[in-house]
Amino acid sequence: MEEVVSLYSSSGDHMILLEGWFKNMDELAKFVKKLESIEGITKICPAILLEKIK
């Protein structure tokens, strides 16, 4: 998946964190649909970063 910039395993509420770059919301929506079609993925929680603070 060329959209994936970084992939992390984590503890807490989310097992995997994915960083991806998309041209617009339509591209993000298509990517989420692609993820939803993968067996074993049970929940997707997209978040959009608004500002880099540090």
C-alpha positions in Angstrom: 0.0 0.0 0.0 1.8 3.0 -1.3 -0.3 5.4 0.9 1.3 4.1 4.1 4.2 6.3 5.3 4.7 4.6 8.7 3.2 1.7 10.6 3.5 1.2 14.4 2.4 -1.4 16.9 1.1 0.1 20.1 -0.5 -0.5 23.5 -3.8 1.0 24.6 -7.0 1.4 22.7 -5.4 0.8 19.3 -3.1 -2.2 18.3 -1.7 -0.6 15.1 -1.2 3.0 14.2 -0.8 3.9 10.5 0.4 7.2 9.1 -0.7 7.9 5.6 -0.8 10.8 3.2 -3.9 11.5 1.0 -4.6 14.3 -1.5 -8.2 14.7 -0.2 -11.0 13.2 1.8 -12.1 11.0 -1.1 -8.7 9.4 -1.3 -8.8 8.8 2.5 -12.3 7.3 2.2 -11.2 4.9 -0.6 -8.2 3.8 1.6 -10.5 3.1 4.6 -12.8 1.0 2.4 -9.7 -0.9 1.2 -8.7 -1.6 4.9 -12.2 -2.6 5.8 -12.1 -5.4 3.2 -9.0 -7.0 4.8 -9.9 -10.1 6.9 -9.0 -9.6 10.6 -9.4 -5.8 10.7 -12.3 -5.3 13.0 -12.3 -1.5 13.6 -10.9 1.5 11.9 -10.7 4.9 13.6 -9.3 7.6 11.2 -7.9 10.7 12.7 -6.7 13.8 10.9 -3.8 15.8 12.4 -4.5 19.5 12.4 -1.3 21.0 13.6 2.3 20.0 14.4 3.1 21.5 17.8 6.6 20.4 18.3 
